[in-house]
């Protein structure tokens, strides 16, 4: 099977089936309930007394029909929504089609403070944590992603710390092995890296029994989250360790986005990135593991202690593509999660999670990703709207279903769900052991980088460092700090902080209990 022999397809009906389904519409400025629909039915035109009126009505009917067909086709193409939710927002744009809960209000007035407190109280009263989830069978995972499982072997090279293997190379050695890589298509910087790899590709092919082999690797460890929690700083410091290598760039987002064909969140779906494109990103590190042009007569690498890392901060939480690709037979919850596939391929993988006070994380997230007109007041309004949307979902579904609800997540103007750390962590712990996941706090890392970095080194079983290298790793300036323009906006409003503190408290309490560490309560922050 070649890398393009995919058996994947978006689950859905034909266009004709979609035309028969009800349309989600919005009347005036009043948002409809998330699950309420308005069915549009054709009616036969009335007979008019004059031929002129009849012709006008027929013309208007044709134009209206064309407009409806255009909207239906556009919705079908852009969303790929197998559920027939036509005229719903593109899965990468916000919309007011998701209804708020029963406590709708306008936050522009201080008098509405009591109302939003009721919203938060309504949410927290519905918070519940299940002890476990239904784990998918391996055969179901393989059936869902047959090509991926056909490329990655069940066993890796012995005597090598990092998961690597030799893959037979059957292509033309004079051709460009990275010609079709989709990562190179969308970035000039990536194309530059591939040019270097292209020039040295033949030199690293391994000859055995009149066949050619190339070394392939997966990461030994993943920095999986969370965004705006210091993952970039951790990544930059780990890159300085002589035994740690990374992908050619920090965040491939392959597991959560690229393998589904998501390039940018505002563009919908593109071609799906095959697993070979992802593996290409590890080639530069694989060459160093291989021994920089030399291997032993047995074909084993000369540098077995080098490990590779991958640092996509979306890996822990982002399962938003599931509803478009997996059959929904689990009462609104995804049947497969990212960690199910990683565990099936790499049961011994290691994961590093960096967390931060979720209240401060949300504000930092807003400042970083907001485009224009940012302010503490605007953040307050967006928090209000997001809380209402989340509460509206909880009126119909379970808490976990709402956390993974793609429509709700894409409708919320701020990413409240990312800060619900315990929901994601509990799901990761259903497939990986506690010893395989290191959970750190940004607050601890900021106050004592040497302490946290040594915890990371021990977790990854890395050897001792010279004082010079350790000093460089621990004393270098922090990476990806808040931009000056965002700092000038000042802190969030105290009322916003109090509201968010109340919202996140039950989730933090469960997190602290699971981790047996009360520092994850993030108390005394008001």
C-alpha positions in Angstrom: 0.0 0.0 0.0 1.4 3.4 -1.0 1.1 6.4 1.2 -1.8 7.6 -0.8 -3.8 4.3 -0.7 -6.2 5.6 1.9 -9.4 3.9 2.7 -10.6 6.9 4.8 -13.6 9.0 3.9 -15.8 11.5 5.7 -18.8 9.7 7.2 -21.9 11.1 5.6 -24.7 10.8 3.1 -25.0 12.0 -0.4 -25.9 15.6 -1.3 -29.4 14.5 -2.0 -29.8 13.2 1.5 -28.6 16.5 2.9 -31.1 18.4 0.8 -33.9 16.4 2.5 -32.6 17.2 6.0 -33.8 20.1 8.2 -31.9 23.4 8.2 -30.6 25.2 11.2 -31.5 28.8 10.9 -31.4 31.9 13.0 -34.3 34.3 13.2 -33.4 38.0 13.7 -30.8 38.3 16.4 -32.3 35.7 18.8 -30.1 32.6 19.0 -32.0 29.3 18.7 -31.4 26.4 21.0 -28.4 24.3 20.0 -30.5 21.3 19.2 -33.6 23.1 18.0 -34.3 23.0 14.3 -36.6 24.9 12.0 -37.7 22.7 9.1 -38.1 24.6 5.9 -40.8 23.1 3.7 -41.7 24.0 0.1 -45.2 25.3 -0.5 -46.9 25.4 -3.9 -47.3 29.1 -5.0 -50.8 30.5 -4.9 -52.6 31.3 -8.1 -52.6 35.0 -8.9 -55.0 36.8 -11.0 -52.5 38.1 -13.5 -49.8 36.4 -15.5 -47.3 39.1 -14.5 -47.6 38.3 -10.9 -47.3 34.6 -11.5 -44.1 35.1 -13.5 -42.6 37.2 -10.7 -43.5 34.6 -8.1 -41.9 31.9 -10.2 -38.8 33.9 -10.7 -38.5 34.6 -7.0 -39.1 30.9 -6.3 -36.3 30.0 -8.6 -33.9 32.5 -7.1 -34.8 31.4 -3.6 -34.3 27.7 -4.5 -30.9 28.5 -6.0 -29.9 30.4 -2.9 -31.0 27.6 -0.6 -29.1 25.0 -2.8 -26.0 27.2 -2.7 -26.1 27.4 1.1 -26.7 23.7 1.4 -23.8 22.8 -0.9 -21.5 25.3 0.8 -22.3 24.0 4.2 -21.9 20.4 3.1 -18.5 21.1 1.5 -17.1 23.3 4.2 -18.2 21.4 7.3 -18.3 17.8 6.0 -20.8 17.3 8.8 -22.2 13.8 8.7 -25.0 14.8 11.0 -26.8 17.0 8.5 -26.3 20.2 10.6 -26.5 22.4 7.6 -26.0 26.1 7.9 -24.2 25.4 11.2 -21.0 27.3 11.6 -17.9 26.1 9.9 -16.2 24.0 12.6 -13.5 26.6 12.8 -15.6 29.7 13.3 -17.5 31.0 16.2 -21.3 31.5 16.0 -24.3 32.3 18.1 -26.2 29.2 16.9 -25.3 27.5 20.2 -27.9 28.6 22.7 -27.1 29.8 26.2 -28.5 28.2 29.3 -31.6 29.5 31.1 -29.7 32.4 32.7 -29.2 34.6 29.6 -28.2 38.2 30.2 -26.2 41.1 29.1 -22.9 41.6 31.0 -22.5 45.2 30.1 -24.2 46.1 33.4 -22.9 45.3 36.9 -26.4 44.3 37.9 -26.0 41.1 35.9 -23.2 39.9 38.2 -25.8 37.9 40.1 -26.9 36.2 36.9 -23.5 35.0 35.9 -23.0 33.6 39.4 -26.2 31.6 38.8 -24.7 30.3 35.6 -21.6 29.1 37.3 -23.6 27.6 40.1 -25.7 25.8 37.6 -22.5 24.4 35.9 -20.8 23.3 39.0 -23.9 21.5 40.2 -23.7 19.3 37.1 -20.0 18.5 37.3 -19.4 14.8 37.7 -16.3 12.6 37.1 -16.6 9.1 35.8 -14.2 6.5 37.1 -13.4 5.2 33.6 -14.4 5.3 30.0 -15.1 2.6 27.5 -11.8 1.7 25.9 -11.9 0.8 22.2 -10.6 -2.5 21.0 -7.4 -2.6 19.0 -9.1 -4.0 15.9 -11.4 -1.0 15.9 -8.4 1.4 16.0 -6.7 -0.5 13.2 -9.9 -0.4 11.1 -10.2 3.3 11.6 -6.6 4.0 10.6 -5.3 1.0 8.6 -2.6 2.8 6.8 -1.0 4.1 10.0 -0.8 0.7 11.5 0.6 -0.8 8.3 3.5 1.7 8.3 4.6 1.6 12.0 5.9 -1.8 13.2 4.9 -3.6 16.4 8.5 -3.8 17.6 11.4 -1.4 17.5 15.2 -1.8 17.3 16.7 -3.5 20.3 19.4 -1.8 22.2 18.1 1.7 21.2 16.4 3.9 23.8 14.3 5.7 21.2 11.6 3.8 19.3 13.2 3.4 15.8 13.2 0.8 13.1 14.6 0.2 9.6 12.1 0.5 6.8 12.9 -0.9 3.4 13.2 1.9 0.8 11.8 0.9 -2.6 11.8 4.3 -4.2 14.2 5.7 -6.8 17.3 6.9 -4.9 17.7 9.7 -7.4 14.2 11.1 -6.8 13.2 13.6 -4.1 11.9 11.6 -1.1 10.2 14.7 0.3 8.5 15.8 -2.9 5.0 15.0 -1.7 5.4 15.9 2.0 2.5 18.2 2.9 4.4 19.9 5.7 6.8 21.3 3.1 3.9 22.6 1.0 2.6 25.1 3.4 5.8 26.6 4.9 8.9 28.0 3.3 10.9 27.3 6.5 9.9 23.6 6.4 11.0 23.5 2.7 14.4 24.8 3.7 14.8 22.0 6.3 13.7 19.4 3.7 16.3 20.7 1.3 19.0 19.8 3.8 17.5 16.4 4.4 17.2 15.8 0.7 20.8 16.5 0.0 22.0 13.9 2.6 19.3 11.3 2.1 21.3 8.8 0.0 24.2 8.9 2.4 22.0 7.6 5.3 20.5 4.7 3.4 21.5 1.4 5.0 22.5 -1.5 2.7 21.7 -5.0 3.7 21.2 -8.2 1.6 21.1 -6.1 -1.6 18.3 -4.0 -0.3 18.2 -0.4 0.9 16.8 0.7 4.2 16.1 4.0 5.9 15.9 4.6 9.6 12.5 5.7 10.9 11.7 6.9 14.4 8.9 8.0 16.6 9.4 10.3 19.6 10.5 8.8 22.9 8.5 11.4 24.7 5.8 14.0 24.0 5.2 17.4 25.6 1.4 17.2 25.2 0.1 20.4 26.9 -1.2 22.7 27.8 -1.2 25.9 25.6 0.0 29.1 27.3 1.4 27.0 30.2 5.2 27.2 29.5 5.6 24.4 26.9 7.7 26.6 24.6 10.1 27.4 27.4 10.4 23.8 28.4 11.0 22.8 24.8 13.7 25.4 24.3 15.6 24.3 27.4 15.3 20.6 26.6 16.7 21.3 23.1 20.0 22.3 24.8 20.5 18.8 26.2 23.0 16.9 24.1 21.0 13.7 24.2 17.7 15.2 23.3 16.5 15.9 19.8 13.2 17.2 18.5 11.2 17.4 15.3 12.3 19.9 12.7 9.9 22.4 14.3 8.1 22.6 17.6 4.4 21.8 17.0 3.6 19.4 14.1 0.0 18.9 15.5 -0.2 15.7 13.5 -2.1 13.6 16.0 -4.8 16.2 16.6 -5.0 18.1 13.3 -2.8 17.3 10.3 -3.8 13.7 10.1 -7.4 14.9 9.7 -6.4 17.5 7.1 -6.6 20.5 9.3 -4.0 23.1 8.3 -5.3 26.2 9.9 -8.3 26.4 12.2 -10.0 28.9 10.0 -9.8 26.9 6.7 -11.7 23.7 7.3 -10.4 20.5 5.9 -7.6 19.9 3.4 -5.8 16.7 2.3 -5.0 14.4 5.2 -1.3 14.2 6.1 -0.2 10.5 5.8 1.9 9.1 8.7 5.0 9.2 6.4 4.9 13.0 6.3 4.9 13.0 10.1 7.8 10.5 10.3 9.8 12.6 7.9 10.0 15.3 10.6 12.1 13.0 12.7 14.6 12.2 10.0 17.2 14.7 11.1 17.2 13.3 14.6 17.1 9.7 13.2 20.4 10.4 11.4 22.1 11.3 14.6 20.8 8.2 16.3 21.9 6.2 13.3 25.4 7.5 14.0 26.1 10.3 11.5 26.8 8.1 8.4 28.2 5.1 10.3 26.5 2.0 11.7 27.8 -1.2 13.1 28.0 -4.3 11.0 24.8 -5.5 12.7 23.0 -2.4 11.5 22.6 -1.1 15.1 23.0 2.6 15.7 26.2 4.0 17.3 24.3 6.5 19.5 21.6 4.5 21.2 21.0 6.9 24.1 19.7 9.8 22.0 16.0 10.4 22.4 13.6 12.4 20.3 10.8 14.6 21.6 7.7 16.1 20.1 6.0 19.2 21.6 2.5 19.8 20.2 0.5 21.5 23.0 -2.8 20.3 21.4 -2.1 16.6 21.9 -3.6 16.4 25.4 -6.9 18.0 24.8 -7.8 18.6 21.1 -10.1 15.9 19.8 -12.4 18.3 17.9 -12.1 16.5 14.6 -13.7 13.3 15.9 -17.3 14.1 15.0 -16.4 14.4 11.3 -14.5 11.2 11.0 -15.8 8.7 13.6 -19.2 7.2 13.8 -21.1 8.7 16.8 -22.4 5.8 18.7 -21.2 6.8 22.1 -23.9 9.3 23.2 -22.0 12.4 22.1 -18.6 11.3 23.3 -15.7 10.4 20.9 -15.3 6.7 20.5 -11.5 7.1 19.9 -9.1 9.6 21.5 -5.6 10.6 20.5 -4.1 8.6 23.3 -5.8 5.4 22.2 -3.8 5.5 18.9 -0.5 6.5 20.5 -0.8 3.7 23.1 -1.6 1.1 20.5 1.6 2.1 18.7 3.8 3.1 21.6 2.7 1.6 24.9 6.0 2.6 26.5 5.9 6.3 25.5 6.5 9.1 28.0 4.5 12.3 28.3 5.2 15.7 29.9 2.3 18.0 30.9 2.8 21.6 32.0 -0.1 23.2 33.7 -0.9 26.6 35.0 -3.6 28.3 37.1 -6.5 27.8 34.6 -7.8 31.3 35.3 -4.5 32.9 34.3 -4.1 30.5 31.4 -7.4 31.6 29.9 -6.5 35.3 30.0 -3.1 34.6 28.6 -4.7 32.5 25.8 -7.1 35.4 25.1 -4.3 38.0 24.9 -2.1 35.8 22.7 -4.8 34.6 20.2 -7.0 37.7 20.2 -6.7 39.7 17.0 -8.1 43.2 17.8 -10.0 45.3 20.3 -8.6 43.3 23.2 -9.4 44.6 26.7 -10.3 43.3 30.2 -13.9 44.3 29.5 -14.0 42.4 26.2 -12.5 39.4 27.9 -15.2 39.6 30.6 -17.9 39.6 27.9 -16.4 36.6 26.1 -16.1 34.7 29.4 -19.7 35.3 30.0 -20.8 34.1 26.6 -18.6 31.0 26.9 -20.0 30.1 30.3 -23.5 30.4 29.0 -22.8 28.1 26.0 -21.2 25.5 28.2 -24.1 25.7 30.7 -26.5 25.3 27.8 -24.8 22.1 26.7 -24.9 20.7 30.2 -28.6 21.1 30.2 -28.7 18.3 27.5 -25.6 16.3 27.9 -23.1 15.0 30.4 -20.1 17.1 31.5 -17.6 14.9 29.6 -19.7 15.1 26.4 -19.7 18.9 26.6 -15.9 19.0 27.1 -15.5 17.1 23.9 -18.4 18.8 22.1 -16.9 20.2 18.9 -19.8 22.6 18.2 -19.7 24.1 21.7 -15.9 24.3 21.7 -15.8 26.1 18.4 -18.6 28.4 19.4 -17.1 29.6 22.6 -15.1 32.9 22.1 -12.6 31.9 24.7 -11.3 28.3 25.3 -12.7 27.5 28.7 -12.5 23.8 28.0 -8.7 23.8 27.7 -8.4 24.6 31.5 -10.5 21.6 32.5 -7.2 19.6 32.9 -8.5 16.8 35.0 -11.0 15.6 32.4 -8.2 15.1 29.9 -5.8 13.7 32.4 -8.2 11.1 33.6 -8.8 9.9 30.1 -5.0 9.7 29.5 -4.7 7.6 32.6 -7.1 5.1 31.2 -4.5 3.9 28.8 -1.1 5.0 30.2 0.2 4.5 33.7 0.8 7.3 36.1 4.5 6.7 35.9 4.5 7.5 32.2 3.0 11.0 32.7 5.0 13.8 34.4 2.7 16.7 35.5 4.4 20.0 36.2 3.2 23.5 37.2 4.3 26.6 35.3 4.4 28.5 38.6 7.0 26.0 40.0 9.0 26.1 36.8 9.1 30.0 36.8 10.3 30.1 40.4 12.8 27.3 40.3 13.8 26.2 36.8 16.6 24.1 38.0 14.3 22.0 40.1 11.8 21.3 37.4 14.4 20.6 34.7 16.0 18.0 37.0 12.6 16.4 37.4 12.3 16.2 33.7 15.9 14.8 33.3 15.1 12.1 35.9 11.8 11.3 34.2 13.4 10.9 30.8 16.3 9.0 32.4 18.9 11.3 31.0 22.5 11.2 32.0 24.4 13.8 34.1 25.4 17.1 32.5 28.4 19.3 32.8 28.0 22.4 35.0 28.4 24.6 31.9 25.5 22.9 30.0 23.3 22.7 33.0 23.8 26.4 33.7 22.9 27.2 30.1 19.8 25.2 30.3 18.5 26.5 33.6 19.6 30.2 33.5 18.6 31.2 29.9 15.8 33.8 29.7 12.2 32.5 29.6 10.8 31.9 26.2 7.4 33.0 24.7 6.6 35.6 27.4 3.7 38.0 27.2 4.1 40.6 24.5 4.6 44.3 25.6 1.3 45.4 24.0 -0.6 42.7 25.9 1.1 43.6 29.2 -0.2 47.2 28.7 -3.8 45.9 28.8 -3.3 45.1 32.4 -4.9 42.2 34.4 -8.4 40.9 34.0 -11.2 42.4 36.0 -11.5 41.2 39.6 -15.1 40.2 39.0 -14.0 38.1 36.0 -11.3 36.4 38.1 -13.8 35.6 40.8 -16.2 34.1 38.4 -13.6 31.9 36.7 -12.2 30.9 40.1 -15.6 29.5 41.0 -16.0 27.8 37.7 -12.7 26.0 37.8 -12.7 25.1 41.5 -14.4 21.7 41.3 -12.1 20.6 38.4 -9.0 21.8 40.3 -10.1 19.9 43.4 -10.4 16.7 41.5 -7.0 17.3 39.9 -5.3 17.9 43.2 -6.9 14.7 44.6 -5.8 12.6 41.6 -2.2 14.0 41.7 -2.2 14.0 45.5 -0.8 17.5 45.5 -2.8 20.4 46.8 -0.7 22.9 44.9 -2.9 22.1 41.9 -5.8 23.8 43.7 -4.2 27.2 42.8 -5.7 28.8 45.9 -5.2 32.3 47.3 -5.0 33.8 43.9 -7.7 36.5 44.2 
